[in-house]
C-alpha cells in the first residue's frame, strides 16, 4: 500500500493527506436537484427497474438535445438516472422538460420509499435462466405493498426491496431488506433482515410464496414496524431486533435453511 501511495504521489507531484475517518451511514440514490461546488446542477430521476420507455424516453432524449455540448447522463448501480453537470442557465429548461414528460424526480412523483429502492434483474422474457418474473412484475408487487405502507404511515420510509428470477441473483436480492428469488412462475423464496446500508445479508424467511402470501406475511410486519421501531431504525434492523429472523452472520451460511 505504501509503494502504491508513493507512485500516486509521484504522478500527482504532491503528497497525499493522511486518511480521514469516514463512515457510510446511507446508501441509495439522491433524487431531485443538487448543486455542487463547481456551480453545476444535477438531478436524480426515478426510472423504475432501469427501463427507459414511453414518455420518459422521449423526455430524456429532449433533455439530451438541450444539454448537447455539456452535461450528461449517469446510470446508477440502483438502476436510476442522474442528469449531471447542468449549467444554471439550462436548469429551468430541464425542469420544464421533466415536468412536461412526467419524469419522476421529487418525493411526490417517486411515490414511496419502497419504490425508490427497488431493484430487479431482467428475468422473463429476456433471460433463459429465469424461473419467474422480476423486472416486469416487481413494480406491480410494490404497488400493492404501497397500499399497506400508506395505511401504516410508512410511505416515505426508505426500504430496499429486490427481486431476481433465479438463484443466480443478478438483482442482488441477498443484499436487500426484503429480497425475492424466483422458484417457479409466480412463486418466490422471501428473505428478510438485510441492512439498508448493505453490511449484512438477509435470511430466508419463507419458501415458495405467491403474491397474496407475500402481502399476507408482510402486512403484519409493516404494522408492527410502524409501532415498535426505534428512532431512525431501518426495517431490516427491526426485523432482526424483533426476532423475526436471525441475523446472517456469514456469507457461506446464506444458502442454508436457518431457524427463523
N, C-alpha and C positions, 0 to 999 in steps of 0.2 A: 504494500500500500504506500509506503514512504517513497519507493522508487517511482511509482506512478505519479504521486503528487509532485515529485521533483521534475518529472518530464512535462507535466501540465504547466508548472510554473515557468519552465524554460521556454515553452511555446508562448505563454502569455507575456513573459517579460516582467513579471511581478510575482510577489509572494501571495499565497492564498491565506486568508484569515483562518484562525482556528475554528473548528466546527462549533456551531451554536446549538444549544438544546432545542429540540423540536419534537412535538408530539402530534400525531394525526388524531383529530377529535371529530372529524366528519368525513363523509365521502359522498359521492354523487355529483350531479351537475348543478351549475348555477343558472337559473332561469331569469329571464328579463335582462334589463340593461345594467351594465357595469362599465365604469370608466377607469382606465389605468393611468399610471403616472406620465405616460407619453401623450396624454390628452386624446387618446383614441377610445372609441366606444366599442363594446362587444355585447351581443345579445344572444342569450341561450334560449333555444327553441325546443319544444317537445315534438318529436317525430315518433309516434308510437311504434315500438319494436323496430325502429330504424327504417320503416317502409315509407319512402317519399312517393306520394301519389296524389292524384286528383288536384284539388285547389292548392294544396301545399307545394306540389311540384311546380305548378305554374308560378306561384308566388316567389319561390326561391329562385327560379330562373329569371324573373323580373328583377329581383334584388341583385343577382349576379350581373345583370346588364348595367344596373345603376352603379355598381361598385367596380366596373371594368377599369383596370389600371391601378387599383388599390383595393384593400380589403380582401376577404376570402372566407372560406367555409372550413371548419374543422369538425371532423367526426369524433365523437367522444366514445370512450370504452363502454358507455351505458346506452349506446345506440341513439344518441341525440345529436343535435347540430348546434354548433356555436358559430354565429355570424361574427367574424372578427375584424378588427382594425378598421372600424368605420369612422371616417373623419366627422367632426362636429357638423360641417356644412351639409352632410348627407344623412345625418341621423333622422331628421324629420321625414325625409322621403322614404327611408327604410321603414320607419314606423308606420307610415301611411300604407305601404305595401303589406306589412304584417297584418294590419287591420283589414285591408281590403280582401285579402285571401285567407283570412281567419287562421293564421299560423299561430298555434298556441305558444305563449311565452310568458304569461302572467299567472299569478296564483289562481285567478278565476278561470282562465282558459285551459290551464293544465289540469283542472278538475279536482285532483286529490293527491295526497302524498303517496298513496299506493300506486297510482297511475304514473306519477313522476319517477318512480323507482322500479318499474317493471322491465324485465329483460327476457327475451326468448330466442331460441335458435329458429332456423327457417322451417325445420321439420317437413311435414307433408305440405304440398306435393313435391317439393324440390329435392329433399334428401331421401335416398333409397334406404337409409338405415333406420328411419323413424318408425316407431310403433304407434305413435299417437300425434295429434296436432299440438302445436306450440305457438308459433308466430301468429297464425290466423285465429287461434282460439283464446289466447291469454287475455286480450282486451275485453272479450265477452265475459269471461270469468271475473275479471277485475270490476267490470260494470255491475255485476250482481253483488260483489263484496262491498262496493262503494255504498250501496244502499244500507248495508249493515253498519258500515263505519259511520255514515251520516247519522244513523239512529243512535249510535254510541258516542257521538260527539268527537269522532276521531278522523274526520275527513281530511284535515290538513296535516295529520301526523305522518311523518315520513316512515314508511315500512318497505323493506325490499322484498320483492316477490319475483321469482324467476322460474321459468319452465323450459324443459327440454324434451324432445320427442323420443329419446332413447338413452341408455346408460352412458353413451359417450359424453354426454353432459356439455355440449357446446354452449348452452345457455348459462353455464356456471351456477346451476341450482344449489350446489352444496355450500355456496358462499352466502346464500340468502337467508333472511329471517323466516321466510316461507318459500320452500322450494318444491318443485314437482318434477318427477321423471316419468315419462310415458312408459306404460307396460303393454297396452293394447288400445285400440281406438276408444277414446272416451274414458280411459282408466289410467290412474297415476298412483305412484307412491308419493306420499306427502311427508316432507321433512320440516322440522321446526327448530328454532333455537340458535341459528347463526347470529352473529352480532352485526349491527348496522355498519360498522367501520370495515369489517372483513377480517378480523383477527381470529374468529372462531368458526369452525364448520358447524353445520346443523346436524340434527339427529333424526333418524327415521321415527315418524310419529304414527303413520297409518299406511297400510298397504292396500293397493288395488281399489282406490276410492274413485267414485264418479263425481260429477259436478254437484249434484244435490247433496251427496255425502260430505263433500268439501265444505259447502255452505253450512250444513248442519253442524259440522265439527268446529269450524272457525267462529261461528256466531257466538256461542257462549264464551269462547276465549277472548274475543274482542270486547264483549260485555264486561268480563272480569278485569281485563287490562285497563279499561277506561276508569274503573273504580279503584283498583288496587295499585296502579303504577305509582312509583315514586317520581319526584320531580326530574324531568329530563330522561327518565328511564325508557330505553328503547324496547320495542315489542319483543325482540329476540332475547334481551337480557331478562325481561319479566318472565318469559316462558321458562327460563332456567331457574330463576329465583322462586317461582311459584311451584316448581317441581313437575311441570307438565312433561318435560323430557329431561334427561340427564345431559350435562354438557359433554360435547365431543372433545375429548382431551388430546387426541392424536389422529392424524390423517389416516394412519394404517387401520384404525378401527372403524372407519366410516362405512365400509361395506358390510359390517357385521349387523346383526339384529339385536339392538340393545333392549334392556328392560326400560320401558318408558312409563 
